């Protein structure tokens, strides 16, 4: 429709670029499905905020935040990045996050450091599967969300249809803060709402009062509209609470329409941190590491300061017995990361000197909830990495070791002529290949990509090594039995040998001996007969003896490894593959093709429920088939289906041996090991 003459909107004074340094801070995430215009919006925000003179283009590879060569080539965000601008007394740190599902780990780590987020949707495509995944992650973390409906000028734009999609798929508690005129044309315009106009005021009051009882009572008790100051305050409180009430704005990052009202709204409605209080600036630092990169051979950590002050030459704890000394700091400010002597609470900084730090680490104590790390699933696939030049395989292993040291989610183990690592998907695999080629000069191939399985003991096996046996040089006898334990219990240790025969002099007491043996079991159970991690196993020490000179700890460890491996070989193992529990949402009219898709991939649906236009199907599905179902869902549900899956259990594979059709072996992280207290025989 053509635009009428609306009332003149009220503008905030905060819409002009502010000074280079600001007292208040807002760490703002920009998240979206691929191709919703997230990086373009980041550029537009930086431009309106005065941080850059010219807006970069994703297609031209000139954006501020997508700096990797592969990001520029593919036009997608792969690594989280930070840029800042200032509006009066507020410094906004923009955190640009990946949109592709292969980088969900990168997204979750970045979300954990945010004060609020702008969730971007295309006015043409609307709510997409990854939009739903991102929104649920934001809600899980309690991060306040403002929706921005982008690309209103593109052919096919339908903002009202997108609003209905948000209400039905994400949240019904929406407060649109503007109107769109001439959508789908080059003349499209986003007009912010006029808070002081009586008609607009009544509309906004009705929407906000549904979630604010105090406002509702005042509205019903008076005979005139609620004032704009009170309405903004009520909407801000609801938004900052992270409870599901979301402002919605409209615009076009390409033309700049609606960008300034978006800036005004996020500063008004999201939680902007106040300056560090006097007396708190010397408190010990508490910070989260959410990005690690290498520059000039040094490890550079990007951290968000939660409390206290972090200064150059500070000695800080990295958890456990790890510590490091800060050698340099760069704090993100308008114009880029600037060298500083210290960083304070609320700021995001690049830190050098934290050589032992990894993504997800905390600097200092850890008083803040880490729901992102707790909920983040480990990569479900592993792949074999081979250097195209066989003579560089050693260099490849060292390069992968550096990458795995930075990111604890990468599980690495050497293999003859190759190495194995964990990944989330094929795009991440391409990124790794690009990283190895550009940063290390090593071209690689990936082979035998498949799901990560486990092995469980099939029966009972016993083994022993006795003092004096050929090939056993230690004055130590050990006998063990390995047998199946209940699924999901990890590794259990029982000690049934006579207490007097245990080498307690090495460990102080029975508890110390048990703790040491639990640690020694990790190595022999890391790789079973078929090449996978062994778990759900009960190991019982049935016999022990020694003679002077008494065995040392290293001798006990080596003996334990040999005996447990022998017992495991005799018990035999069963390879088990992961099975996920899924929740699939799709339009009701697409239920038949969706069910057919699930059947083709061996899914076992529990039931399905239909609520209006949406069908929800639950069930179980082999992990090896999840990506195939997710890929096929786009066509079966015409781009409107979403599949959520989480690990449920393991089941024996239908084929035996080292490799099955959709998998190749790799050890996962150590099984959860727990000791079952058993009183040793007297």
Buried (B, 14 or more C-beta within 10 A) or exposed (E): EEEEEBBEBBEBEBBEBBEEEBBBBBBBBBBBBBBBBBBBBBBBBBBBBBBBEEBBBBEEBEBBBBEBEBBBEBBBBBBBBBBBBBBBBBBBBBBBBBBBBBBBBBBBBBBBBBBBBBBBBBBBBBBBBBBBBBBEBBBEBEBBBBBBBBBBBBEEBBBEBBBBBBBBBBBEBBBBBBBBBBBBEEEBBBBBBBBBBEEBBEBBBEBBBBBBEEBBEBBEEEEEBBEBEBBBBBBBBBBBEBBBBBBBBBBBBBBEBBBBBBBBBBBBBBBBBEBBEEEEEEBBBBBBBBBBBEEEEEBBBBBBBBBBBBBBEBEBBBBEEBEBEBBBBBBBBBBEBBEBEBBBBBBBBBBBBBBEBBBBBBBBBBEEEBBBBEEBBBBBBBBBBBBEEEEBBEBBBEBBBEBBBBBBBBBBBBBEEBBBBBBBBBBBBBBBBBBBBEEBEBEBEBEBBBBBBBBBBBEBBBBBBEBEEEEBEBBBBBBBBBBBBEEEBBBBBBBBBEBEBBBBEBBEEBEEBBBBBBEBBBBBBBBBBBBBBBBBBBBBBBBBBBEEEBBEEEBBBBBBBBBBBBBBBBBBBBBBBBBBBBEBBBBBEBBEBBBEBBEEBEBEBEEBEEEEEBBBBBBBBBBBBBBBBBEBBEEBBEEBBBBBBEEBEBBEBEEEEEBBEBBBBBBBBBBEBEBEEBEBEE
